[in-house]
Amino acid sequence: MLVPTSMKKTEISLNHLTADELRTRYLEFFRARGHAVIPSASLIPENDPSVLFTTAGMHPLIPYLLGRPHPAGKRLVDYQKCIRTTDVDEVGDGSHLTCFEMLGNWSLGDYFKQESITWSYEFLTREDCLQIPPELLYITVFAGDENAPRDDESAGVWLSLGISQERIVYLPAEHNWWSTGDEGPCGPDTEIFVDTTREPCERAADCIAGVCKCGRFFEIWNNVFMSYQRSGGKTERLPTHNVDTGMGLERTLAVLNGAESVYETSCFQPIVAALVALSKYSREEMKQDQRLERALRVAVDHLRASVFILGDERGVTPSNQGQGYVLRRVIRRAIRFCDVLGIEPAKWVESAQVVIDTYSNAYPELSANSARIRNELSLECGRFQQALGKGSRLLEHEIERLKREGATLLPGEFGFRLYDTYGFPIEFTQELAAEQGIQVDPEDFNARFEEHRAKSRSEAAKSGLADLSEECVRYHTATHLLHSALRKVLGEQVQQKGSNITRERMRFDFLFPRAMTKEEIETVQNMVQQWIDRELPVGCEVMQYTNAKTSGALGFFEDRYGNDVSVYTVGDVSKEVCLGPHVSNTRDIGRFKIVKEQSSSAGVRRIRAVVS
């Protein structure tokens, strides 16, 4: 997808729509053509360790694009919330966003290029849809290579709809070929652009849709035709063909409304207005100062992204690992830019309600989880302000020392110490140092970070711990008590299938064929708490795995164990083969509460619990 570094204001009046109007028109258009409307999936992918967040509209549908039947049928349409942080440093220009929405429609072995392209053209140009003048549309199609021929079929459909040959551009695979990776389904795509100026840039004849990044051509839609399969280095045709399309909601609104940035659309204006009202600068002052304008956009974007992550039905909380680390970085980065604007961090947190109010119609989970959103933002804001004072002072002193010595490279060891001790994201340290003309030694930092991560993996990862903090260790011992209680209440058919532990919560997957009743959940929770209150000692004994099994120790992950294993015993209630670490007494765990019981996959249930 071509993403210009800046946007140009459309020189023609198009159809001014709000976000709600665009979503509604899109869904209704495809509903009328036999598509089932499906809800937006969670931002947190289920059982997919390859990515931290849902990064595109098609991401939740990959299993169905790979052949699994979808319960809603073969024609689907939705709008999907997404998080993408690969280019978070670019946030602040006119188009890059951390959180964004994708409109998408799919054919799972049903219609193909003729219908897909025709419907896209109709939605873009019809008076009751987007009303974009057809003469503003430019198209790119696959030019062909050794794996697949030129996509003359797609080009032919566009020609039949009235798009002239000079507005159809053939581009190579790097522009117009989609795949899931080196293996799997793939195929050509056709991308649709709007000419926002009708005038070429200084590149003249080389100002080409899909190639030139001057901002003239604005990509508005992408139709992917999955008709091939890559396997063993070969590309072969699939017996069934799928269609996957995607339209960025915010960027589409920007071009429709003739805006110079996505922040001028209805998606952002209420949030922008709220933060401007809190700033010591006026809106005009911000527009005239690039530094202030960028700070405002970052504070707005990151507030929206934080609210969506925290308000998600599988919402995570700030931490130093995985999704929690991304969330922590986004929140703390926003607070830093609030300082540039003269906005009190606590006031920035309060503005989360504006985001909730703006989006709760489309995403009701934000209203349902509003208390959690505000509470977690407030807690993280407080944590960061405490760390900020200590860490910033240390960083300032180190920068002053380097300047006195005429050095321009901050040791990676120092950057890692700020990260490990004070919770400073390395990106944050880099940004602060860069403002003083200092660079952080990336190789030194990465080496120390990898050493730290390897140690953590060897000691904790096999037990499902995010790190070796006191909080994680408490949760780890609690999983043993939970496992034992589940087997006593539900039967010995219960077997642990996995766990994931952070400083804020535990997630425990276990084999069981049905949902637990409310009474069963309460019984298990009370049983675990009773064992905690008994102040049971936790002991460890090393023995051969066969002897451990003979002694009655539970162990369901044989592939993780060697000949000698550690057997952890919790009083008279639990005995399991485990890699540790654990508390020495259950009294150290505290209060245990099950917050959710749900399905994880077929025949596997998942419990989320917290301790305090």
C-alpha positions in Angstrom: 0.0 0.0 0.0 1.3 3.4 -1.0 1.3 5.8 2.0 2.4 9.3 1.1 4.4 11.1 3.8 2.1 14.1 3.4 -1.4 14.6 1.9 -2.6 17.1 -0.6 -5.9 18.8 -0.2 -8.3 17.5 -2.8 -8.9 20.3 -5.4 -12.4 19.2 -6.1 -15.5 19.0 -3.8 -16.3 15.4 -3.0 -18.9 13.8 -0.8 -18.5 15.0 2.8 -19.3 12.2 5.1 -18.9 11.4 8.8 -17.3 8.1 9.9 -20.7 6.7 11.0 -22.2 7.6 7.6 -19.3 5.9 5.7 -19.5 2.7 7.8 -23.3 2.5 7.3 -23.2 3.1 3.5 -20.4 0.6 3.1 -22.1 -2.1 5.1 -25.5 -1.5 3.5 -24.1 -1.5 -0.1 -22.6 -4.9 0.3 -25.5 -6.3 2.4 -27.7 -5.6 -0.5 -25.4 -7.8 -2.6 -25.6 -10.8 -0.4 -22.9 -10.1 2.1 -23.3 -11.0 5.8 -22.3 -8.2 8.1 -19.8 -9.6 10.7 -18.6 -7.7 13.8 -15.2 -6.3 14.3 -12.8 -8.8 15.7 -10.7 -8.2 18.8 -7.4 -6.2 18.5 -5.7 -9.1 20.3 -5.3 -12.1 17.9 -6.5 -15.3 19.3 -4.0 -18.2 19.2 -1.7 -16.3 16.8 1.8 -15.7 18.2 3.1 -14.2 14.9 1.7 -10.7 15.6 0.9 -8.8 18.8 -2.2 -7.0 17.4 -4.7 -7.3 14.6 -2.9 -5.2 11.9 -5.3 -5.4 9.0 -8.9 -6.0 8.2 -8.2 -9.4 6.7 -6.1 -10.6 9.6 -9.0 -12.2 11.6 -10.3 -13.9 8.5 -7.0 -15.7 7.5 -8.3 -19.1 8.6 -11.3 -18.7 6.3 -9.2 -17.4 3.5 -7.2 -20.6 3.9 -10.2 -22.8 3.4 -12.2 -23.1 6.7 -15.9 -22.5 6.2 -17.2 -19.3 7.8 -20.4 -19.7 9.8 -21.8 -16.6 8.2 -21.4 -17.8 4.6 -19.2 -17.1 1.6 -19.8 -13.3 1.3 -18.8 -11.2 4.2 -18.5 -7.4 5.0 -17.3 -5.5 8.1 -15.4 -2.7 9.6 -12.4 -3.7 11.6 -10.3 -1.9 14.3 -6.6 -2.3 13.8 -3.3 -1.5 15.5 -0.1 -1.1 13.7 3.1 0.2 15.4 5.8 -0.6 12.8 5.9 3.0 11.7 4.9 4.7 15.0 7.7 7.2 14.6 6.0 8.5 11.5 2.8 9.3 13.5 2.4 13.0 13.4 2.3 13.5 9.6 -0.9 13.7 7.7 -1.7 10.0 7.3 0.2 7.6 9.5 -1.9 6.2 12.5 -1.3 3.8 15.3 -5.0 2.8 15.5 -7.1 2.8 12.4 -10.2 1.2 10.9 -10.5 -0.9 7.8 -13.7 -1.4 5.7 -13.6 -4.8 4.0 -15.6 -7.2 1.9 -14.7 -10.8 1.1 -15.7 -13.6 -1.2 -14.7 -17.1 0.1 -14.8 -19.2 -3.1 -17.8 -17.3 -4.5 -17.5 -14.3 -6.8 -14.2 -13.1 -8.3 -12.7 -10.2 -10.3 -15.7 -9.1 -12.4 -18.1 -8.6 -9.5 -15.4 -7.3 -7.0 -14.1 -4.6 -9.3 -17.6 -3.6 -10.6 -18.9 -3.2 -7.1 -15.9 -1.3 -5.9 -16.3 1.1 -8.9 -20.1 1.5 -8.2 -19.5 2.2 -4.5 -16.9 4.8 -5.2 -18.8 6.6 -8.0 -22.6 6.2 -7.4 -24.5 9.3 -6.1 -25.9 7.3 -3.2 -22.5 6.2 -2.2 -19.2 8.2 -2.3 -19.8 10.2 -5.5 -16.2 10.3 -6.6 -16.0 11.5 -10.2 -14.8 8.5 -12.3 -12.2 10.7 -14.1 -10.3 11.0 -10.8 -9.8 7.3 -10.5 -6.4 5.7 -11.3 -5.8 2.0 -11.2 -2.8 -0.3 -10.8 -2.7 -4.0 -11.7 -0.2 -6.8 -11.6 2.4 -6.6 -14.5 3.2 -10.3 -14.4 6.4 -12.2 -13.8 7.8 -15.8 -13.9 5.2 -16.9 -11.4 2.0 -15.6 -12.9 0.9 -13.8 -16.1 -0.1 -10.2 -16.4 -3.5 -9.5 -14.9 -5.2 -8.5 -18.1 -8.5 -9.8 -16.7 -8.6 -7.1 -14.0 -7.5 -4.4 -16.5 -10.2 -5.6 -18.9 -12.9 -5.1 -16.2 -11.7 -1.6 -15.5 -11.7 -0.7 -19.2 -15.3 -2.0 -19.5 -16.3 0.3 -16.7 -14.9 3.4 -18.5 -11.5 3.8 -17.0 -9.2 4.8 -19.8 -6.1 2.9 -20.7 -3.8 5.8 -19.7 -5.2 5.6 -16.1 -4.4 1.9 -15.7 -0.8 1.2 -14.6 0.8 -2.2 -14.7 3.2 -2.6 -11.7 5.5 -5.5 -10.6 4.9 -7.9 -7.7 6.3 -5.5 -5.1 3.4 -3.3 -5.7 0.5 -5.5 -6.9 1.0 -9.0 -5.4 -0.3 -10.1 -2.1 0.8 -13.1 0.0 0.8 -14.4 3.6 4.5 -15.1 3.3 6.8 -17.5 1.5 4.3 -20.3 1.7 0.5 -20.2 1.4 -2.2 -18.5 -0.7 -1.4 -15.5 -2.7 -2.4 -13.6 -5.8 -2.5 -10.3 -7.8 -4.2 -7.3 -6.5 -5.6 -4.1 -8.1 -5.3 -0.8 -6.2 -7.6 2.1 -6.7 -6.3 5.7 -6.4 -7.9 9.1 -6.4 -6.1 11.9 -8.2 -6.2 14.7 -5.6 -4.7 17.5 -7.8 -5.0 16.6 -11.5 -1.5 18.0 -11.9 1.7 16.0 -12.0 4.5 16.9 -9.6 8.0 17.9 -10.7 8.6 14.3 -11.8 6.3 15.1 -14.7 5.7 11.9 -16.7 7.1 9.8 -13.8 4.4 11.1 -11.5 2.6 7.7 -11.7 -0.1 6.2 -9.5 1.3 3.6 -7.1 4.8 4.8 -7.6 5.1 8.5 -7.0 4.9 9.6 -3.3 4.3 13.2 -3.9 0.8 12.9 -2.4 -1.1 13.5 -5.7 -2.4 9.9 -5.9 -4.2 8.8 -2.8 -4.9 5.0 -2.5 -8.4 4.5 -1.4 -9.0 0.7 -2.0 -7.2 -2.5 -2.6 -8.8 -5.7 -4.0 -6.7 -8.8 -3.6 -7.5 -11.9 -5.8 -6.2 -15.0 -4.1 -6.0 -17.4 -6.9 -2.5 -19.0 -6.3 -0.7 -21.1 -3.8 3.0 -21.0 -3.0 4.5 -24.3 -1.8 8.1 -25.5 -2.0 9.2 -22.5 -4.1 6.5 -23.1 -6.7 3.5 -20.9 -7.4 0.4 -22.8 -8.7 -3.2 -22.0 -9.2 -5.7 -22.7 -6.5 -8.9 -24.7 -7.3 -11.0 -22.0 -5.6 -10.6 -18.3 -5.7 -11.0 -15.8 -2.8 -11.4 -12.0 -2.8 -10.1 -9.8 0.0 -10.6 -6.1 -0.1 -9.6 -3.3 2.2 -10.4 0.5 2.4 -8.9 2.7 5.2 -11.8 4.5 6.8 -9.8 7.6 8.1 -7.8 8.1 4.9 -10.9 7.7 2.8 -12.7 10.3 4.8 -9.8 12.7 4.5 -9.8 12.5 0.7 -13.6 12.7 0.5 -13.7 15.8 2.7 -10.8 17.5 0.9 -8.7 17.5 4.1 -5.0 17.9 4.3 -4.7 15.3 7.1 -6.8 12.6 8.7 -6.9 14.8 11.9 -9.3 17.1 10.1 -12.0 14.5 9.8 -14.8 13.6 12.1 -12.8 10.7 13.5 -10.4 13.1 15.2 -11.9 16.6 15.5 -13.6 16.1 18.9 -10.4 14.7 20.3 -8.3 17.5 18.7 -10.7 20.1 20.2 -10.5 18.5 23.6 -6.7 18.6 23.8 -6.4 22.0 22.3 -8.7 23.3 25.0 -6.2 21.9 27.6 -3.1 23.2 25.9 -1.4 26.5 26.6 -1.2 27.1 22.8 -4.1 28.1 20.5 -5.0 26.0 17.5 -3.6 28.7 15.2 -0.3 28.7 17.0 -0.1 24.9 16.6 -0.8 25.1 12.9 2.0 27.6 12.4 4.6 25.6 14.4 5.4 22.1 13.0 6.8 21.0 16.3 3.5 21.8 18.1 1.4 20.4 15.4 3.2 17.1 15.4 3.0 17.0 19.2 -0.8 17.5 19.1 -1.3 14.8 16.5 0.8 12.3 18.5 -1.1 13.1 21.7 -4.4 12.6 19.8 -3.4 9.5 18.0 -1.9 7.8 21.0 -4.9 8.6 23.2 -7.2 7.0 20.7 -5.0 3.9 20.3 -4.7 3.5 24.1 -8.4 3.7 24.6 -9.0 1.1 21.9 -6.4 -1.3 23.3 -7.6 -0.9 26.9 -11.3 -1.1 25.9 -10.9 -4.2 23.7 -12.9 -7.2 24.9 -9.5 -8.9 25.4 -7.9 -5.7 26.6 -4.4 -5.8 27.9 -2.8 -3.6 30.5 0.6 -1.7 30.4 3.6 -3.9 31.1 7.1 -4.5 29.9 6.3 -7.4 27.6 4.4 -8.0 24.4 1.2 -6.1 23.8 1.5 -4.5 27.2 4.9 -3.0 26.3 3.4 -1.5 23.1 0.6 0.0 25.1 3.0 1.3 27.8 5.2 2.9 25.1 2.2 4.6 23.4 0.9 6.0 26.7 4.3 7.3 27.8 5.1 8.7 24.4 1.9 10.6 24.4 2.6 12.0 27.9 6.0 13.2 26.7 4.3 15.2 23.8 1.7 16.5 26.2 4.6 18.2 28.0 5.5 20.0 24.7 1.9 21.3 24.5 1.7 22.3 28.1 -1.1 19.7 28.8 -1.2 18.2 32.3 -1.0 14.3 31.9 -4.0 13.8 34.2 -6.1 16.1 32.0 -4.9 14.1 29.0 -6.2 10.9 30.7 -9.5 12.5 31.4 -9.9 13.2 27.7 -10.2 9.5 27.1 -13.9 10.0 27.7 -14.1 12.0 24.5 -12.7 9.1 22.5 -15.2 6.7 24.2 -18.1 9.0 23.4 -16.9 9.5 19.8 -16.6 5.8 19.0 -19.0 4.0 21.3 -21.7 3.8 18.7 -19.5 1.7 16.4 -17.6 0.0 19.2 -19.9 -0.4 22.3 -17.2 -2.3 24.2 -15.5 1.1 24.8 -18.5 2.3 26.8 -18.7 -1.1 28.6 -15.1 -0.9 29.6 -14.9 2.9 30.2 -14.0 2.5 33.9 -11.2 0.2 33.2 -9.9 2.4 30.4 -9.7 5.5 32.6 -8.3 3.6 35.6 -5.5 2.0 33.7 -4.6 5.2 32.0 -4.5 7.0 35.3 -2.3 4.3 36.9 0.1 4.2 34.1 0.3 8.0 34.0 1.2 8.0 37.7 3.8 5.2 37.3 5.4 7.0 34.5 5.5 10.4 36.2 7.3 8.8 39.2 9.8 7.0 36.9 10.2 10.1 34.7 11.7 12.2 37.4 14.3 9.7 38.3 15.1 8.5 34.9 15.1 11.9 33.2 17.6 13.3 35.8 19.9 10.4 35.2 19.7 10.8 31.4 20.3 14.5 31.6 23.4 14.0 33.7 24.7 11.4 31.4 24.1 13.6 28.3 25.8 16.5 30.1 28.8 14.2 30.8 29.0 13.1 27.2 28.8 16.7 25.9 31.7 17.7 28.2 33.7 14.9 26.8 32.8 15.8 23.2 31.0 12.4 22.7 27.9 11.9 20.8 27.1 8.2 21.5 25.2 7.2 24.6 26.3 3.7 25.8 23.7 1.0 25.2 24.3 -0.2 28.7 23.0 3.1 30.1 19.9 3.0 27.8 19.2 -0.6 28.9 19.5 0.4 32.6 16.9 3.1 32.1 14.6 0.5 30.4 15.2 -2.2 33.0 15.1 -0.1 36.2 12.8 2.8 35.3 10.6 1.4 32.6 11.9 3.9 29.9 11.1 2.5 26.5 14.4 2.6 24.5 12.6 4.6 21.9 11.8 7.3 24.5 15.5 7.5 25.5 16.4 7.8 21.8 14.0 10.6 21.3 15.2 12.6 24.3 18.8 12.0 23.5 18.4 12.9 19.8 17.0 16.3 20.8 20.4 17.0 22.4 22.4 15.7 19.4 23.2 12.4 21.1 22.6 8.9 19.6 22.1 5.7 21.6 24.5 2.9 20.7 22.0 0.5 19.1 24.3 -2.5 18.9 25.3 -2.2 22.6 21.7 -1.9 23.7 20.5 -4.7 21.6 23.2 -7.0 22.8 22.3 -6.3 26.4 18.6 -6.6 25.7 19.0 -10.0 24.0 21.2 -11.2 26.8 18.5 -10.2 29.3 15.7 -11.7 27.2 17.6 -15.0 26.7 18.1 -15.3 30.5 14.4 -14.6 31.1 13.4 -17.1 28.5 15.6 -19.9 30.0 14.3 -19.3 33.5 10.7 -18.3 32.9 9.3 -18.7 29.4 8.7 -22.4 29.6 6.5 -21.7 32.6 4.5 -19.0 30.6 5.9 -16.1 32.6 6.5 -12.7 30.9 9.4 -12.0 33.3 10.8 -12.9 36.7 9.1 -10.1 38.7 7.6 -10.7 42.1 4.1 -10.3 40.6 4.7 -12.9 37.9 6.0 -15.4 40.4 2.9 -15.0 42.6 0.7 -15.6 39.6 2.8 -18.7 38.6 2.2 -20.4 42.0 -1.5 -19.4 41.7 -1.8 -21.4 38.4 -0.8 -24.5 40.3 -3.5 -24.0 42.9 -6.0 -23.2 40.1 -5.1 -26.4 38.2 -5.6 -28.5 41.3 -8.9 -26.8 42.2 -10.2 -27.3 38.6 -9.4 -31.1 38.7 -11.1 -31.4 42.1 -14.3 -29.6 41.0 -14.5 -30.6 37.3 -12.8 -34.0 37.4 -9.4 -35.4 36.4 -10.2 -35.0 32.7 -9.0 -31.4 33.2 -5.4 -31.0 31.9 -3.4 -27.8 31.6 -2.9 -26.8 27.9 -0.9 -23.7 28.5 -0.6 -20.5 30.5 0.5 -16.9 30.0 1.5 -14.8 32.9 2.2 -11.0 33.1 2.6 -8.8 36.1 -1.0 -7.8 35.9 -2.9 -11.1 35.3 -2.7 -14.8 34.6 -4.3 -16.7 31.7 -4.7 -20.5 32.1 -5.9 -22.9 29.3 -7.2 -26.3 30.2 -8.8 -29.3 28.5 -12.5 -29.4 29.2 -15.5 -29.9 26.9 -18.0 -27.2 28.1 -18.3 -23.8 29.7 -18.1 -23.8 33.5 -21.2 -22.8 35.5 -21.3 -19.8 37.7 -21.4 -22.1 40.7 -18.4 -24.1 39.5 -16.4 -20.9 39.0 -17.2 -19.6 42.5 -16.3 -23.0 44.0 -12.9 -23.1 42.3 -12.2 -19.5 43.2 -13.1 -20.1 46.9 -11.0 -23.3 47.0 -7.9 -21.5 45.7 -8.4 -18.7 48.2 -8.8 -21.2 51.1 -5.5 -22.8 50.2 -3.8 -19.4 50.0 -5.2 -18.5 53.4 -3.9 -21.8 54.9 -0.3 -20.4 54.3 0.8 -23.6 52.7 4.6 -24.1 52.2 5.9 -24.5 48.6 8.7 -27.1 48.3 10.9 -28.3 45.4 12.6 -31.6 44.8 14.7 -32.7 41.8 14.2 -36.2 40.6 14.0 -38.3 37.4 10.9 -37.7 35.3 9.8 -41.3 35.5 10.1 -41.2 39.3 8.2 -37.9 39.4 5.3 -39.4 37.5 5.3 -42.5 39.8 5.2 -40.2 42.8 1.9 -38.7 41.5 3.3 -35.4 40.1 1.3 -33.9 37.3 3.2 -33.1 34.1 1.6 -32.6 30.7 4.4 -31.1 28.7 6.9 -34.0 28.3 8.6 -32.4 25.4 9.8 -29.6 27.7 11.4 -31.8 30.3 14.8 -33.5 30.4 15.7 -36.7 32.4 15.9 -34.7 35.7 13.0 -32.5 36.6 11.9 -30.2 39.4 8.8 -31.2 41.2 7.0 -28.4 43.1 4.7 -29.3 46.0 2.2 -26.9 47.5 1.3 -28.3 50.9 -1.0 -31.3 50.4 -3.0 -29.8 47.5 -0.7 -29.7 44.5 2.3 -31.6 43.1 3.5 -30.8 39.6 6.5 -31.1 37.4 7.5 -27.5 36.7 10.4 -25.2 35.8 9.7 -22.6 38.4 10.0 -20.1 39.9 7.5 -20.0 42.8 6.8 -18.2 46.1 7.9 -20.0 49.2 4.5 -19.8 50.9 1.0 -19.4 49.5 0.4 -16.4 51.9 2.6 -14.4 49.5 0.0 -14.7 46.7 -2.7 -12.5 48.3 -6.3 -12.3 47.1 -7.3 -14.5 44.1 -10.2 -13.7 41.7 -11.4 -15.3 38.5 -12.4 -12.5 36.2 -13.4 -14.5 33.1 -14.0 -18.0 31.9 -14.3 -18.5 28.1 -13.6 -20.8 25.2 -10.0 -20.8 23.9 -10.4 -23.3 21.1 -12.3 -26.5 20.4 -12.4 -28.5 23.7 -10.2 -26.0 25.5 -11.4 -23.5 28.1 -9.5 -20.4 29.3 -9.6 -18.7 32.7 -8.3 -15.2 33.3 -7.6 -14.3 36.9 -5.9 -11.6 39.0 -4.3 -11.5 42.4 -4.0 -8.5 44.7 
